[in-house]
């Protein structure tokens, strides 16, 4: 394996680990003055009612969450596909046949999982803050772009 291929694989592996971590952290939270405060993960939403911000009133988990929100379902599917294609990209042979296709699909679904919260935030009338998961996934996306850049260097 060449030095370039090792650097590309190392960037991909680091990005995959960072991205996997982001899945288990909150991605964004929204609140409205005098209304509920909601924290969103890829697999659940926790709702804190006003005026009791320390005690959640409900928690939508897994299928309840994904079925209650198209955004939640698309977000989760994008994360799973990102992880799958990222893993396939990492495990493929350095000069494999489908190298570019796997990398492009990884980029597409990674960008979708980052873009969905951004679109959701801009469409809401709530005060919204991005959470740790979003920022960590953004760093992972940059590592993926860096691995693409190293793989294209001749």
C-alpha positions as CSV (number, residue, x, y, z in Angstrom):
1,X,0.0,0.0,0.0
2,X,1.4,3.4,-1.0
3,X,1.9,6.3,1.5
4,X,-1.0,8.2,-0.2
5,X,-3.4,5.2,0.3
6,X,-2.4,4.8,3.9
7,X,-3.1,8.5,4.6
8,X,-6.4,8.3,2.8
9,X,-7.4,5.2,4.8
10,X,-6.2,6.8,8.1
11,X,-8.4,9.9,7.3
12,X,-11.3,7.7,6.4
13,X,-11.0,5.6,9.6
14,X,-10.7,8.7,11.8
15,X,-13.7,10.3,10.1
16,X,-15.7,7.1,10.5
17,X,-15.0,6.9,14.3
18,X,-15.8,10.6,14.8
19,X,-19.0,10.2,12.8
20,X,-20.0,7.1,14.7
21,X,-19.6,9.1,18.0
22,X,-21.8,11.9,16.7
23,X,-24.8,9.5,16.2
24,X,-25.1,9.0,20.0
25,X,-25.0,12.7,20.8
26,X,-27.8,15.4,20.5
27,X,-27.8,17.1,17.1
28,X,-29.9,20.2,17.8
29,X,-32.4,21.6,20.2
30,X,-35.2,24.0,19.8
31,X,-37.3,26.0,22.1
32,X,-40.0,28.7,22.0
33,X,-40.5,31.3,24.7
34,X,-43.4,30.0,26.8
35,X,-43.3,26.7,24.9
36,X,-41.6,23.4,25.1
37,X,-37.9,22.8,24.8
38,X,-37.0,19.8,22.5
39,X,-33.7,18.0,22.1
40,X,-33.2,15.9,19.0
41,X,-30.9,12.9,18.5
42,X,-31.0,10.7,15.4
43,X,-32.9,8.1,17.3
44,X,-35.0,10.1,19.8
45,X,-36.5,13.4,20.8
46,X,-36.9,14.5,24.4
47,X,-39.6,17.1,25.1
48,X,-39.3,19.4,28.2
49,X,-42.5,21.3,28.8
50,X,-42.7,25.0,29.8
51,X,-42.3,25.9,32.8
52,X,-40.6,22.7,34.0
53,X,-37.3,22.6,32.0
54,X,-35.7,20.0,34.2
55,X,-38.3,17.3,33.8
56,X,-39.0,15.8,30.4
57,X,-42.7,15.3,29.7
58,X,-42.2,12.8,27.0
59,X,-39.5,11.0,25.1
60,X,-40.1,9.6,21.6
61,X,-37.7,6.7,20.9
62,X,-36.8,4.8,17.8
63,X,-39.9,3.9,15.7
64,X,-42.2,6.3,17.6
65,X,-39.8,9.1,16.8
66,X,-39.1,8.2,13.2
67,X,-42.8,7.6,12.5
68,X,-43.9,10.9,14.1
69,X,-41.5,13.0,11.9
70,X,-40.5,12.6,8.3
71,X,-37.4,14.6,9.2
72,X,-36.4,12.2,11.9
73,X,-36.8,9.2,9.6
74,X,-34.8,10.7,6.7
75,X,-32.2,12.0,9.1
76,X,-31.7,8.5,10.6
77,X,-31.6,6.7,7.3
78,X,-29.0,9.3,6.0
79,X,-26.9,8.6,9.0
80,X,-27.1,4.8,8.6
81,X,-26.3,5.0,4.9
82,X,-23.4,7.4,5.6
83,X,-22.0,4.9,8.0
84,X,-22.5,2.0,5.6
85,X,-21.0,3.6,2.6
86,X,-18.2,5.1,4.7
87,X,-17.4,1.6,6.0
88,X,-17.5,0.1,2.5
89,X,-15.2,2.9,1.2
90,X,-12.8,2.2,4.0
91,X,-12.8,-1.6,3.4
92,X,-12.4,-1.5,-0.3
93,X,-9.1,-2.2,-2.1
94,X,-7.1,1.0,-2.6
95,X,-7.5,0.9,-6.4
96,X,-10.9,-0.8,-6.4
97,X,-13.4,-0.6,-9.2
98,X,-16.1,1.4,-7.4
99,X,-13.8,3.7,-5.4
100,X,-15.3,7.0,-6.7
101,X,-18.9,5.8,-6.5
102,X,-18.6,4.7,-2.8
103,X,-16.8,7.9,-1.9
104,X,-19.5,10.0,-3.7
105,X,-22.3,8.2,-2.0
106,X,-20.6,8.6,1.4
107,X,-20.3,12.3,0.7
108,X,-23.9,12.6,-0.4
109,X,-25.4,10.9,2.6
110,X,-23.0,12.6,5.0
111,X,-23.9,16.0,3.6
112,X,-27.6,15.0,3.8
113,X,-27.3,14.1,7.5
114,X,-25.7,17.5,8.2
115,X,-28.0,19.4,5.8
116,X,-31.3,18.1,7.3
117,X,-30.9,19.7,10.7
118,X,-29.8,23.0,8.9
119,X,-33.0,22.9,6.8
120,X,-35.1,22.1,9.8
121,X,-33.6,24.9,11.8
122,X,-34.2,27.5,9.1
123,X,-37.8,26.3,8.6
124,X,-38.8,26.5,12.3
125,X,-40.0,29.6,14.2
126,X,-38.2,28.3,17.3
127,X,-34.9,29.4,18.8
128,X,-32.5,26.6,17.8
129,X,-29.0,25.6,18.8
130,X,-26.9,23.0,17.2
131,X,-25.7,20.3,19.5
132,X,-22.5,18.4,20.0
133,X,-23.5,15.7,17.5
134,X,-23.9,18.1,14.7
135,X,-20.5,19.8,15.2
136,X,-18.7,16.4,15.6
137,X,-20.4,15.2,12.4
138,X,-19.3,18.4,10.6
139,X,-15.7,17.6,11.7
140,X,-16.1,14.0,10.3
141,X,-17.4,15.5,7.1
142,X,-14.3,17.6,6.8
143,X,-12.1,14.5,7.4
144,X,-14.0,12.8,4.6
145,X,-13.3,15.7,2.3
146,X,-9.6,15.6,3.3
147,X,-9.5,11.9,2.5
148,X,-11.1,12.6,-0.9
149,X,-8.4,15.3,-1.5
150,X,-5.6,13.0,-0.6
151,X,-7.0,10.2,-2.9
152,X,-7.1,12.6,-5.8
153,X,-3.5,13.9,-5.4
154,X,-1.3,12.3,-8.1
